[in-house]
């Protein structure tokens, strides 16, 4: 498994405050994304959204190989999908 290192600063603002985070890994980014989804949509709607989004990983083209998007090889008879 490859390790992805992120360099990002994410600031979210609400009427009653804000938060600023600098996730350094995919896991930290995912935790931040889940936190923001729950705050925005509520727990039930956020869970439904995440379940729907994760359905994409059950398709035959997942998991994608590590590396740049230009290195992804097309499956025989079809284009490489990066959705």
C-alpha positions in Angstrom: 0.0 0.0 0.0 1.4 3.4 -0.9 1.4 6.3 1.5 0.0 9.6 0.3 1.3 12.8 2.0 -1.0 15.8 1.7 -0.1 19.5 1.8 -3.3 21.4 2.3 -5.0 24.0 4.5 -8.8 23.7 4.8 -10.8 26.5 6.4 -14.5 26.0 7.0 -16.7 28.9 8.2 -20.2 28.8 9.8 -22.3 31.7 11.2 -21.3 30.7 14.7 -17.6 30.0 14.1 -15.0 28.4 11.9 -12.3 25.7 11.9 -9.0 25.4 10.1 -7.2 22.2 9.6 -4.1 21.0 7.7 -4.6 17.3 7.1 -1.3 15.5 6.3 -2.7 12.1 5.3 -5.7 10.6 3.5 -7.0 9.4 6.8 -6.9 12.8 8.4 -8.6 14.3 5.3 -11.3 11.6 5.5 -12.0 12.4 9.2 -12.3 16.1 8.3 -14.6 15.4 5.4 -16.9 13.2 7.6 -17.0 15.9 10.2 -18.0 18.5 7.7 -20.6 16.3 6.1 -22.2 15.5 9.4 -22.2 19.2 10.4 -23.7 20.2 7.0 -26.2 17.3 6.4 -26.8 15.7 9.8 -25.8 12.2 10.8 -28.4 10.2 8.9 -28.0 12.1 5.6 -24.2 12.1 5.8 -24.2 8.3 6.4 -26.5 7.8 3.4 -24.2 10.0 1.2 -21.1 8.2 2.3 -22.7 4.8 1.6 -23.7 5.9 -1.9 -20.2 7.3 -2.6 -18.5 4.1 -1.4 -20.6 2.0 -3.8 -18.2 3.2 -6.5 -15.4 1.1 -4.9 -17.3 -2.1 -5.6 -16.9 -1.7 -9.3 -14.3 -3.8 -11.2 -12.0 -0.8 -11.9 -11.3 -0.3 -8.1 -8.9 -0.2 -6.5 -6.8 2.0 -8.7 -3.1 1.4 -8.8 -0.9 3.8 -6.9 0.7 6.5 -9.0 -0.3 9.4 -11.2 -3.6 9.3 -13.1 -1.7 9.2 -16.4 -0.3 5.8 -15.3 -3.7 4.2 -15.0 -4.1 1.5 -17.7 -7.3 1.1 -19.6 -9.1 -2.2 -19.2 -9.2 -4.2 -22.5 -12.2 -3.0 -24.5 -12.8 0.1 -22.5 -11.4 3.4 -21.3 -9.8 4.0 -17.9 -12.4 5.4 -15.6 -11.4 8.0 -13.0 -14.7 9.0 -11.5 
